[in-house]
């Protein structure tokens, strides 16, 4: 039986709170009611503004995606150019080293007088 009393007591308390809030709203200030309910024209303007804002948001997202794609392409292009330059520098350095090695060998051959054993450069 105690659960029935608790149920009735909670229902009465809820009813009392709702009634008091309604009386305060209606009796005291009607501006709160006006804030909840607005004219149809204001409501349609509100939804028009919201829809335009949503379109702007999607446009902003599309612009961001375009910018990110452009940045990614620029990053890939710069990386490709850097790799090509590094390969070029490495090949050029190898070629210069090979030419200087050949020149040194030719100079050793030219200046060799046959009296001393040849000094072989180890690689």
DSSP file (Angstrom, degrees, kcal/mol; ACC not computed):
  #  RESIDUE AA STRUCTURE BP1 BP2  ACC     N-H-->O    O-->H-N    N-H-->O    O-->H-N    TCO  KAPPA ALPHA  PHI   PSI    X-CA   Y-CA   Z-CA
    1    1 A X     >        0   0    0      0, 0.0     4,-1.7     0, 0.0     3,-0.2   0.000 360.0 360.0 360.0 -24.4    0.0    0.0    0.0
    2    2 A X  H  >  +     0   0    0      1,-0.2     4,-2.2     2,-0.2     5,-0.1   0.829 360.0  56.4 -68.3 -30.9    2.9    2.3    0.6
    3    3 A X  H  > S+     0   0    0      2,-0.2     4,-2.1     1,-0.2    -1,-0.2   0.841 104.8  52.8 -70.4 -30.5    3.8    2.3   -3.1
    4    4 A X  H  > S+     0   0    0     -3,-0.2     4,-2.5     2,-0.2    -2,-0.2   0.905 109.2  48.8 -68.4 -41.5    0.3    3.5   -4.0
    5    5 A X  H  X S+     0   0    0     -4,-1.7     4,-2.8     1,-0.2    -2,-0.2   0.920 111.5  49.8 -63.0 -43.0    0.7    6.4   -1.5
    6    6 A X  H  X S+     0   0    0     -4,-2.2     4,-2.3     1,-0.2    -2,-0.2   0.892 111.1  49.6 -63.5 -39.0    4.1    7.3   -3.0
    7    7 A X  H  X S+     0   0    0     -4,-2.1     4,-2.1     2,-0.2    -2,-0.2   0.923 113.2  45.4 -65.6 -45.2    2.6    7.2   -6.5
    8    8 A X  H  X S+     0   0    0     -4,-2.5     4,-2.5     2,-0.2    -2,-0.2   0.911 113.0  51.0 -65.4 -42.1   -0.3    9.5   -5.6
    9    9 A X  H  X S+     0   0    0     -4,-2.8     4,-2.2     1,-0.2    -2,-0.2   0.909 111.6  46.6 -63.1 -42.8    2.0   11.9   -3.7
   10   10 A X  H  X S+     0   0    0     -4,-2.3     4,-2.4     2,-0.2    -1,-0.2   0.877 112.1  51.1 -68.1 -36.6    4.4   12.2   -6.7
   11   11 A X  H  X S+     0   0    0     -4,-2.1     4,-2.5     2,-0.2    -2,-0.2   0.922 111.5  47.3 -65.7 -43.4    1.5   12.7   -9.1
   12   12 A X  H  X S+     0   0    0     -4,-2.5     4,-2.5     2,-0.2    -2,-0.2   0.899 111.8  50.7 -64.3 -40.0    0.0   15.5   -6.9
   13   13 A X  H  X S+     0   0    0     -4,-2.2     4,-2.4     2,-0.2    -2,-0.2   0.928 111.6  47.1 -63.3 -44.8    3.4   17.1   -6.5
   14   14 A X  H  X S+     0   0    0     -4,-2.4     4,-2.4     1,-0.2     5,-0.2   0.922 112.7  49.6 -62.3 -44.8    3.9   17.1  -10.3
   15   15 A X  H  X S+     0   0    0     -4,-2.5     4,-2.3     1,-0.2    -2,-0.2   0.900 111.3  49.9 -60.7 -41.8    0.4   18.5  -10.9
   16   16 A X  H  X S+     0   0    0     -4,-2.5     4,-2.5     2,-0.2    -2,-0.2   0.913 111.1  47.9 -64.2 -44.1    1.0   21.2   -8.3
   17   17 A X  H  X S+     0   0    0     -4,-2.4     4,-2.3     2,-0.2    -2,-0.2   0.928 113.4  47.3 -64.3 -45.1    4.4   22.3   -9.9
   18   18 A X  H  X S+     0   0    0     -4,-2.4     4,-2.2     1,-0.2    -1,-0.2   0.905 112.6  49.9 -63.7 -41.3    2.9   22.3  -13.4
   19   19 A X  H  X S+     0   0    0     -4,-2.3     4,-2.5    -5,-0.2    -1,-0.2   0.916 110.7  49.3 -64.4 -43.0   -0.1   24.3  -12.2
   20   20 A X  H  X S+     0   0    0     -4,-2.5     4,-2.3     1,-0.2    -2,-0.2   0.914 111.2  49.2 -63.2 -43.0    2.1   26.9  -10.4
   21   21 A X  H  X S+     0   0    0     -4,-2.3     4,-2.4     1,-0.2    -1,-0.2   0.902 111.7  49.3 -64.0 -40.0    4.3   27.4  -13.4
   22   22 A X  H  X S+     0   0    0     -4,-2.2     4,-3.0     2,-0.2     5,-0.4   0.913 111.2  49.3 -65.0 -42.6    1.2   27.9  -15.7
   23   23 A X  H  X>S+     0   0    0     -4,-2.5     4,-2.6     1,-0.2     5,-0.6   0.888 111.5  49.0 -64.9 -38.4   -0.2   30.4  -13.3
   24   24 A X  I  X>S+     0   0    0     -4,-2.3     4,-1.6     3,-0.2     5,-0.9   0.916 114.6  45.9 -66.3 -41.6    3.0   32.3  -13.1
   25   25 A X  I  <5S+     0   0    0     -4,-2.4     8,-0.2    -5,-0.2    -2,-0.2   0.951 123.1  32.6 -65.8 -49.5    3.3   32.3  -16.9
   26   26 A X  I  <5S+     0   0    0     -4,-3.0    -3,-0.2    -5,-0.2    -2,-0.2   0.927 126.3  39.8 -76.5 -45.2   -0.3   33.3  -17.6
   27   27 A X  I  <5S+     0   0    0     -4,-2.6    -3,-0.2    -5,-0.4    -2,-0.2   0.913 123.3  34.7 -73.7 -42.5   -0.9   35.5  -14.6
   28   28 A X  I  <<S-     0   0    0     -4,-1.6     2,-0.4    -5,-0.6    -3,-0.2   0.990 124.6  -0.2 -79.2 -76.1    2.4   37.3  -14.4
   29   29 A X      < -     0   0    0     -5,-0.9     4,-0.3    -4,-0.2     3,-0.3  -0.960  42.1-168.6-124.8 132.0    4.0   38.0  -17.8
   30   30 A X  S  > S+     0   0    0     -2,-0.4     4,-2.0     1,-0.2     5,-0.1   0.501  77.9  84.7 -93.2  -4.7    2.6   37.1  -21.1
   31   31 A X  H  > S+     0   0    0      1,-0.2     4,-2.0     2,-0.2    -1,-0.2   0.832  84.7  58.3 -66.8 -29.9    5.9   37.9  -22.9
   32   32 A X  H  > S+     0   0    0     -3,-0.3     4,-1.3     2,-0.2    -1,-0.2   0.901 107.2  47.0 -65.0 -39.0    7.1   34.4  -22.1
   33   33 A X  H  > S+     0   0    0     -4,-0.3     4,-2.4    -8,-0.2    -2,-0.2   0.897 110.7  52.6 -67.6 -38.8    4.2   33.0  -24.0
   34   34 A X  H  < S+     0   0    0     -4,-2.0    -2,-0.2     1,-0.2    -1,-0.2   0.845 105.1  55.7 -65.3 -32.5    4.8   35.4  -26.8
   35   35 A X  H  < S+     0   0    0     -4,-2.0    -1,-0.2     1,-0.2    -2,-0.2   0.849 109.8  45.6 -69.1 -31.8    8.4   34.2  -27.0
   36   36 A X  H  < S+     0   0    0     -4,-1.3     2,-0.5    -3,-0.2    -2,-0.2   0.932 117.0  44.9 -75.5 -45.7    7.4   30.6  -27.4
   37   37 A X  S  < S+     0   0    0     -4,-2.4     2,-0.3    -5,-0.1    -1,-0.2  -0.865  72.5 176.6-103.4 130.3    4.7   31.4  -30.1
   38   38 A X        -     0   0    0     -2,-0.5    -3,-0.1     1,-0.1     5,-0.0  -0.868  37.3 -84.0-127.3 161.9    5.6   33.7  -32.9
   39   39 A X     >  -     0   0    0     -2,-0.3     4,-2.1     1,-0.1     5,-0.2  -0.217  40.6-113.6 -62.0 156.7    3.7   34.9  -36.0
   40   40 A X  H  > S+     0   0    0      1,-0.2     4,-2.6     2,-0.2     5,-0.2   0.862 114.8  55.1 -62.7 -37.6    3.9   32.8  -39.1
   41   41 A X  H  > S+     0   0    0      1,-0.2     4,-2.4     2,-0.2    -1,-0.2   0.915 108.5  48.2 -64.3 -42.2    5.9   35.3  -41.1
   42   42 A X  H  > S+     0   0    0      1,-0.2     4,-2.4     2,-0.2    -1,-0.2   0.904 111.7  50.4 -63.5 -40.0    8.6   35.5  -38.4
   43   43 A X  H  X S+     0   0    0     -4,-2.1     4,-2.3     2,-0.2    -2,-0.2   0.918 110.6  48.1 -65.1 -42.2    8.7   31.7  -38.3
   44   44 A X  H  X S+     0   0    0     -4,-2.6     4,-2.3     1,-0.2    -1,-0.2   0.899 111.8  50.2 -66.4 -38.1    9.1   31.4  -42.1
   45   45 A X  H  X S+     0   0    0     -4,-2.4     4,-2.6     2,-0.2    -1,-0.2   0.906 109.0  53.1 -63.2 -39.9   11.8   34.1  -42.0
   46   46 A X  H  X S+     0   0    0     -4,-2.4     4,-2.2     1,-0.2    -2,-0.2   0.939 111.4  44.4 -59.6 -47.0   13.6   32.2  -39.3
   47   47 A X  H  X S+     0   0    0     -4,-2.3     4,-2.3     2,-0.2    -1,-0.2   0.847 111.3  54.1 -69.7 -32.1   13.5   29.0  -41.3
   48   48 A X  H  X S+     0   0    0     -4,-2.3     4,-2.4     2,-0.2    -1,-0.2   0.934 110.0  47.2 -64.4 -44.5   14.6   30.8  -44.5
   49   49 A X  H  X S+     0   0    0     -4,-2.6     4,-2.4     1,-0.2    -2,-0.2   0.900 111.7  51.1 -62.7 -40.1   17.6   32.2  -42.7
   50   50 A X  H  X S+     0   0    0     -4,-2.2     4,-2.3     2,-0.2    -1,-0.2   0.910 110.1  48.8 -64.0 -41.6   18.5   28.8  -41.2
   51   51 A X  H  X S+     0   0    0     -4,-2.3     4,-2.1     1,-0.2    -1,-0.2   0.905 111.5  49.4 -68.0 -38.5   18.3   27.2  -44.7
   52   52 A X  H  X S+     0   0    0     -4,-2.4     4,-2.4     1,-0.2    -1,-0.2   0.903 110.3  51.3 -64.6 -38.3   20.6   29.9  -46.1
   53   53 A X  H  X S+     0   0    0     -4,-2.4     4,-2.2     1,-0.2    -2,-0.2   0.897 108.2  51.7 -64.3 -38.8   23.0   29.4  -43.3
   54   54 A X  H  X S+     0   0    0     -4,-2.3     4,-2.3     2,-0.2    -1,-0.2   0.899 108.7  50.8 -64.9 -39.4   23.0   25.7  -43.9
   55   55 A X  H  X S+     0   0    0     -4,-2.1     4,-2.7     1,-0.2    -2,-0.2   0.922 109.2  51.4 -63.6 -42.6   23.8   26.3  -47.6
   56   56 A X  H  X S+     0   0    0     -4,-2.4     4,-2.8     1,-0.2    -1,-0.2   0.901 108.3  52.4 -59.8 -39.4   26.6   28.7  -46.6
   57   57 A X  H  X S+     0   0    0     -4,-2.2     4,-2.5     2,-0.2    -1,-0.2   0.923 110.6  46.4 -63.5 -43.2   28.0   25.9  -44.4
   58   58 A X  H  X S+     0   0    0     -4,-2.3     4,-2.4     2,-0.2    -1,-0.2   0.881 112.1  51.2 -68.0 -35.7   28.0   23.4  -47.2
   59   59 A X  H  X S+     0   0    0     -4,-2.7     4,-2.6     2,-0.2    -2,-0.2   0.920 109.8  50.6 -63.0 -42.3   29.6   25.9  -49.5
   60   60 A X  H  X S+     0   0    0     -4,-2.8     4,-2.4     1,-0.2    -2,-0.2   0.919 110.3  49.1 -60.8 -44.1   32.2   26.5  -46.8
   61   61 A X  H  X S+     0   0    0     -4,-2.5     4,-2.3     2,-0.2    -1,-0.2   0.908 110.8  50.4 -62.6 -40.9   32.8   22.8  -46.5
   62   62 A X  H  X S+     0   0    0     -4,-2.4     4,-2.3     2,-0.2    -2,-0.2   0.910 110.5  49.6 -63.8 -42.1   33.1   22.5  -50.3
   63   63 A X  H  X S+     0   0    0     -4,-2.6     4,-2.6     1,-0.2    -1,-0.2   0.906 110.0  51.2 -62.3 -41.1   35.6   25.3  -50.4
   64   64 A X  H  X S+     0   0    0     -4,-2.4     4,-2.6     1,-0.2    -2,-0.2   0.904 109.2  50.4 -63.4 -40.3   37.7   23.7  -47.7
   65   65 A X  H  X S+     0   0    0     -4,-2.3     4,-2.3     2,-0.2    -1,-0.2   0.903 111.0  49.4 -63.9 -40.0   37.7   20.4  -49.6
   66   66 A X  H  X S+     0   0    0     -4,-2.3     4,-2.4     2,-0.2    -2,-0.2   0.923 112.5  47.6 -63.9 -44.0   38.9   22.2  -52.8
   67   67 A X  H  X S+     0   0    0     -4,-2.6     4,-2.6     1,-0.2    -2,-0.2   0.910 111.9  49.7 -63.6 -41.7   41.6   24.0  -50.8
   68   68 A X  H  X S+     0   0    0     -4,-2.6     4,-2.2     2,-0.2    -1,-0.2   0.896 111.0  49.4 -65.2 -38.9   42.7   20.7  -49.1
   69   69 A X  H  X S+     0   0    0     -4,-2.3     4,-2.5     2,-0.2    -1,-0.2   0.907 111.5  49.2 -65.9 -40.9   42.9   19.0  -52.5
   70   70 A X  H  X S+     0   0    0     -4,-2.4     4,-2.5     2,-0.2    -2,-0.2   0.909 111.2  49.7 -64.4 -41.5   44.9   21.9  -54.0
   71   71 A X  H  X S+     0   0    0     -4,-2.6     4,-2.6     2,-0.2    -2,-0.2   0.898 110.6  50.1 -62.9 -39.8   47.3   21.7  -51.0
   72   72 A X  H  X S+     0   0    0     -4,-2.2     4,-2.6     2,-0.2    -2,-0.2   0.919 111.4  47.9 -65.3 -43.3   47.7   18.0  -51.4
   73   73 A X  H  X S+     0   0    0     -4,-2.5     4,-2.6     2,-0.2    -2,-0.2   0.915 112.9  48.9 -63.0 -41.6   48.5   18.4  -55.2
   74   74 A X  H  X S+     0   0    0     -4,-2.5     4,-2.7     2,-0.2    -2,-0.2   0.906 111.5  49.7 -63.5 -41.5   51.0   21.1  -54.4
   75   75 A X  H  X S+     0   0    0     -4,-2.6     4,-2.3     2,-0.2    -2,-0.2   0.920 112.4  46.9 -63.3 -44.0   52.6   18.9  -51.7
   76   76 A X  H  X S+     0   0    0     -4,-2.6     4,-2.5     2,-0.2    -2,-0.2   0.909 112.5  50.1 -64.4 -41.2   52.8   16.0  -54.1
   77   77 A X  H  X S+     0   0    0     -4,-2.6     4,-2.7     2,-0.2    -2,-0.2   0.932 111.6  47.7 -62.7 -45.8   54.3   18.2  -56.8
   78   78 A X  H  X S+     0   0    0     -4,-2.7     4,-2.4     1,-0.2    -1,-0.2   0.891 112.1  50.2 -63.4 -38.7   56.9   19.7  -54.5
   79   79 A X  H  X S+     0   0    0     -4,-2.3     4,-2.5     2,-0.2    -1,-0.2   0.916 111.1  48.7 -65.2 -42.1   57.8   16.2  -53.3
   80   80 A X  H  X S+     0   0    0     -4,-2.5     4,-2.5     2,-0.2    -2,-0.2   0.918 112.1  48.6 -63.6 -43.3   58.2   14.9  -56.9
   81   81 A X  H  X S+     0   0    0     -4,-2.7     4,-2.4     2,-0.2    -2,-0.2   0.901 111.4  50.2 -63.4 -40.4   60.3   17.9  -57.8
   82   82 A X  H  X S+     0   0    0     -4,-2.4     4,-2.6     2,-0.2    -2,-0.2   0.914 111.0  48.7 -64.4 -42.6   62.5   17.4  -54.7
   83   83 A X  H  X S+     0   0    0     -4,-2.5     4,-2.5     2,-0.2    -2,-0.2   0.916 111.5  49.7 -63.7 -42.5   63.0   13.7  -55.6
   84   84 A X  H  X S+     0   0    0     -4,-2.5     4,-2.4     2,-0.2    -2,-0.2   0.919 112.2  47.9 -62.0 -42.5   63.9   14.5  -59.2
   85   85 A X  H  X S+     0   0    0     -4,-2.4     4,-2.9     2,-0.2     5,-0.2   0.911 110.9  50.6 -65.0 -42.0   66.4   17.2  -58.0
   86   86 A X  H  X S+     0   0    0     -4,-2.6     4,-2.4     1,-0.2    -1,-0.2   0.911 111.4  48.4 -62.7 -40.9   68.0   14.8  -55.5
   87   87 A X  H  X S+     0   0    0     -4,-2.5     4,-2.6     2,-0.2    -2,-0.2   0.915 112.1  49.5 -64.0 -42.0   68.3   12.1  -58.2
   88   88 A X  H  X S+     0   0    0     -4,-2.4     4,-2.8     2,-0.2     5,-0.2   0.934 111.8  47.9 -61.4 -46.6   69.9   14.6  -60.6
   89   89 A X  H  X S+     0   0    0     -4,-2.9     4,-2.7     1,-0.2    -1,-0.2   0.907 112.2  49.7 -63.0 -41.1   72.3   15.8  -57.9
   90   90 A X  H  X S+     0   0    0     -4,-2.4     4,-2.4    -5,-0.2    -1,-0.2   0.928 112.9  45.8 -64.0 -44.6   73.3   12.2  -57.1
   91   91 A X  H  X S+     0   0    0     -4,-2.6     4,-2.4     2,-0.2    -2,-0.2   0.913 114.0  49.3 -64.2 -41.5   73.8   11.3  -60.7
   92   92 A X  H  X S+     0   0    0     -4,-2.8     4,-2.6     2,-0.2    -2,-0.2   0.914 111.1  49.3 -63.7 -43.0   75.8   14.5  -61.3
   93   93 A X  H  X S+     0   0    0     -4,-2.7     4,-2.6     2,-0.2    -1,-0.2   0.911 111.3  49.6 -63.1 -42.2   78.0   13.8  -58.3
   94   94 A X  H  X S+     0   0    0     -4,-2.4     4,-2.4     2,-0.2    -2,-0.2   0.910 111.5  49.4 -62.4 -41.2   78.6   10.2  -59.4
   95   95 A X  H  X S+     0   0    0     -4,-2.4     4,-2.5     2,-0.2    -2,-0.2   0.917 111.4  48.2 -65.1 -42.6   79.6   11.5  -62.9
   96   96 A X  H  X S+     0   0    0     -4,-2.6     4,-2.5     2,-0.2     5,-0.2   0.917 112.2  49.4 -63.9 -42.6   81.9   14.1  -61.5
   97   97 A X  H  X S+     0   0    0     -4,-2.6     4,-2.2     1,-0.2    -2,-0.2   0.903 111.0  49.9 -63.4 -40.0   83.5   11.5  -59.2
   98   98 A X  H  X S+     0   0    0     -4,-2.4     4,-2.5     2,-0.2    -2,-0.2   0.918 111.4  48.6 -64.6 -43.5   83.9    9.1  -62.1
   99   99 A X  H  X S+     0   0    0     -4,-2.5     4,-2.6     1,-0.2    -2,-0.2   0.916 112.2  48.0 -63.5 -42.5   85.6   11.7  -64.2
  100  100 A X  H  X S+     0   0    0     -4,-2.5     4,-2.3     2,-0.2    -1,-0.2   0.881 111.4  51.1 -68.0 -35.0   88.0   12.8  -61.5
  101  101 A X  H  X S+     0   0    0     -4,-2.2     4,-2.3    -5,-0.2    -2,-0.2   0.929 111.5  47.2 -65.2 -44.0   88.9    9.1  -60.8
  102  102 A X  H  X S+     0   0    0     -4,-2.5     4,-2.5     1,-0.2    -2,-0.2   0.914 111.7  51.0 -62.7 -42.3   89.6    8.6  -64.5
  103  103 A X  H  X S+     0   0    0     -4,-2.6     4,-2.3     1,-0.2    -1,-0.2   0.916 110.0  49.6 -61.5 -43.2   91.7   11.8  -64.7
  104  104 A X  H  X S+     0   0    0     -4,-2.3     4,-2.3     2,-0.2    -1,-0.2   0.899 110.6  50.0 -63.8 -40.3   93.7   10.7  -61.7
  105  105 A X  H  X S+     0   0    0     -4,-2.3     4,-2.5     2,-0.2    -1,-0.2   0.917 110.7  49.7 -63.8 -41.9   94.3    7.2  -63.2
  106  106 A X  H  X S+     0   0    0     -4,-2.5     4,-2.5     1,-0.2    -2,-0.2   0.900 110.6  50.1 -64.0 -39.8   95.4    8.8  -66.5
  107  107 A X  H  X S+     0   0    0     -4,-2.3     4,-2.4     2,-0.2    -1,-0.2   0.903 110.1  49.9 -65.0 -40.3   97.8   11.1  -64.6
  108  108 A X  H  X S+     0   0    0     -4,-2.3     4,-0.8     1,-0.2    -2,-0.2   0.918 112.0  48.3 -64.2 -41.3   99.3    8.2  -62.7
  109  109 A X  H >< S+     0   0    0     -4,-2.5     3,-0.5     1,-0.2    -2,-0.2   0.915 112.6  48.9 -63.1 -41.6   99.8    6.3  -65.9
  110  110 A X  H 3< S+     0   0    0     -4,-2.5    -2,-0.2     1,-0.2    -1,-0.2   0.884 116.1  41.4 -66.9 -38.7  101.4    9.3  -67.6
  111  111 A X  H 3< S+     0   0    0     -4,-2.4     2,-0.4    -5,-0.2    -1,-0.2   0.447  84.1 116.5 -91.2   0.1  103.8   10.0  -64.7
  112  112 A X    <<  -     0   0    0     -4,-0.8     6,-0.0    -3,-0.5    -4,-0.0  -0.556  41.8-173.4 -73.1 126.2  104.7    6.4  -64.0
  113  113 A X        -     0   0    0     -2,-0.4    -1,-0.2     3,-0.1    -4,-0.0   0.478  37.6-120.4-101.1  -2.8  108.4    5.9  -64.7
  114  114 A X  S    S+     0   0    0      2,-0.2    -2,-0.1     1,-0.0     4,-0.1   0.388  88.5  99.6  84.9  -4.6  108.6    2.2  -64.3
  115  115 A X  S    S+     0   0    0      2,-0.1     2,-0.3     1,-0.0    -1,-0.0   0.835  78.6  45.6 -84.5 -33.9  111.1    2.2  -61.5
  116  116 A X  S    S-     0   0    0      1,-0.1    -2,-0.2     3,-0.0     3,-0.1  -0.803  94.8 -98.7-111.6 150.3  108.8    1.8  -58.5
  117  117 A X        -     0   0    0     -2,-0.3    -2,-0.1     1,-0.1    -1,-0.1  -0.359  51.0 -97.8 -64.7 148.0  105.9   -0.7  -58.2
  118  118 A X        -     0   0    0      1,-0.1     2,-0.7    -4,-0.1    -1,-0.1  -0.325  27.3-131.6 -68.0 144.9  102.6    0.8  -58.9
  119  119 A X        -     0   0    0     -3,-0.1     2,-0.6    -2,-0.0    -1,-0.1  -0.876  21.2-149.6 -96.8 117.4  100.5    2.0  -56.1
  120  120 A X        -     0   0    0     -2,-0.7     2,-0.4     1,-0.0    -2,-0.0  -0.762   9.4-135.3 -92.4 125.8   97.0    0.6  -56.5
  121  121 A X        -     0   0    0     -2,-0.6     2,-0.3     2,-0.0    -1,-0.0  -0.625  18.7-136.2 -77.0 129.3   94.2    2.7  -55.2
  122  122 A X              0   0    0     -2,-0.4    -1,-0.0     1,-0.1     0, 0.0  -0.664 360.0 360.0 -87.4 143.1   91.7    0.7  -53.3
  123  123 A X              0   0    0     -2,-0.3    -1,-0.1     0, 0.0    -2,-0.0   0.409 360.0 360.0-107.1 360.0   88.1    1.5  -53.9
